[in-house]
Amino acid sequence: MMLTRTFISIATLLSVIPSSATPPALVTVVTVCEVMADLAVFNGKTIAIAGRWSGSDEGAWLSEEQCDKKLQTNGFTWPNTLWLQYHPSAPSRVDGKRLTDTSSINAKIRAVVARTT
């Protein structure tokens, strides 16, 4: 059974945060489309990603359906999907600290909903 919902995920793209690391005061909020449009910009940065969450017994993903720019490598067009994976060295909670501002989150969620059915 697959579950889907609009969701914000705090993620470190293509890198690992050591468990002793302190998250930045405010994390940039981006959409799946923004990440897929330019992976290099977000490489190694802690970001909050807005996307449609889907999960099954095979894993969990964040996605968007209608991105303006598609990620292509060697003639292959990738789906607008990010696979989520928990890393044991990542912080398991943020102790009630605010990592993003509400207006940024709301704007990104509205953008995801407009592009995703």
matplotlib code that plots the C-alpha trace (Angstrom):
import matplotlib.pyplot as plt

x = [0.0, 1.4, 0.8, 1.1, 0.9, 2.5, 5.4, 8.4, 11.6, 14.8, 17.5, 21.2, 21.5, 24.4, 26.3, 26.1, 25.7, 27.8, 25.8, 27.7, 26.9, 24.6, 22.0, 22.0, 19.7, 17.3, 17.3, 16.5, 13.2, 13.2, 10.9, 11.8, 11.7, 14.3, 16.6, 16.3, 16.9, 20.4, 21.7, 25.1, 23.7, 22.4, 25.2, 26.4, 23.9, 21.3, 17.9, 14.2, 12.5, 8.8, 7.3, 4.7, 5.7, 5.1, 6.1, 5.8, 7.6, 10.4, 11.2, 10.0, 10.2, 9.5, 8.3, 6.6, 4.9, 5.4, 8.8, 9.9, 13.4, 14.1, 17.3, 19.0, 22.1, 23.5, 20.1, 18.1, 15.4, 15.0, 11.7, 11.1, 11.7, 14.1, 14.6, 14.7, 17.2, 17.9, 21.6, 22.4, 24.8, 22.1, 20.5, 17.3, 15.6, 16.1, 15.0, 12.2, 14.4, 12.8, 14.7, 12.6, 10.2, 6.5, 6.0, 8.7, 7.2, 3.7, 4.9, 6.8, 3.9, 1.5, 4.0, 4.2, 0.4, 0.0, 2.4, 1.3, -2.1]
y = [0.0, 3.4, 6.5, 10.1, 13.5, 16.9, 17.0, 19.0, 17.1, 18.4, 16.9, 17.1, 16.5, 14.2, 14.5, 13.5, 15.7, 14.3, 13.7, 16.4, 19.1, 21.9, 22.7, 26.2, 28.8, 28.9, 26.3, 27.2, 25.8, 24.5, 22.3, 19.0, 20.8, 23.3, 20.6, 18.5, 21.6, 22.2, 19.5, 21.1, 24.2, 22.1, 19.5, 19.3, 21.8, 21.3, 22.2, 21.7, 20.1, 20.4, 17.7, 15.0, 12.2, 8.7, 5.5, 1.8, -1.2, -0.5, 3.0, 6.7, 9.5, 13.2, 14.1, 16.8, 16.1, 19.2, 20.7, 23.3, 21.8, 18.1, 16.4, 14.7, 12.6, 10.8, 11.2, 9.8, 12.1, 11.4, 11.5, 14.4, 12.2, 12.2, 9.0, 9.5, 7.6, 7.9, 8.0, 6.9, 9.8, 12.4, 14.2, 12.4, 15.5, 19.3, 19.8, 22.2, 24.6, 26.4, 25.5, 27.4, 30.3, 29.6, 31.9, 30.1, 26.7, 27.8, 29.4, 26.2, 23.9, 26.0, 25.7, 21.9, 21.6, 23.7, 21.4, 18.1, 16.3]
z = [0.0, -1.0, 1.1, -0.3, 1.3, 1.0, 3.4, 4.5, 5.1, 6.7, 4.6, 3.9, 0.2, -0.9, 2.4, 6.1, 9.1, 12.0, 15.2, 17.0, 14.3, 15.2, 12.5, 11.2, 12.8, 9.7, 7.0, 3.4, 2.2, -1.4, -3.5, -5.2, -8.5, -7.3, -6.1, -9.3, -11.5, -10.0, -7.7, -7.5, -5.7, -2.8, -2.6, 1.0, 2.3, 5.0, 3.4, 4.0, 1.0, 0.2, -1.9, -2.1, 0.3, -0.8, 1.0, 0.8, 2.2, -0.4, 0.9, 1.0, -1.6, -2.0, -5.5, -7.7, -11.0, -13.2, -12.9, -15.5, -15.7, -15.8, -14.6, -17.6, -17.7, -20.7, -22.5, -19.6, -18.1, -14.3, -12.5, -10.2, -7.2, -4.3, -2.4, 1.4, 3.5, 7.2, 8.2, 11.7, 12.2, 11.4, 14.3, 15.3, 16.6, 16.8, 20.4, 19.6, 17.7, 14.8, 11.6, 9.0, 8.9, 8.5, 5.5, 3.5, 4.3, 3.3, 0.0, -1.0, 0.0, -2.2, -5.1, -4.7, -4.5, -7.7, -9.6, -8.2, -8.2]

ax = plt.figure().add_subplot(projection="3d")
ax.plot(x, y, z, "-o")
ax.set_aspect("equal")
plt.show()
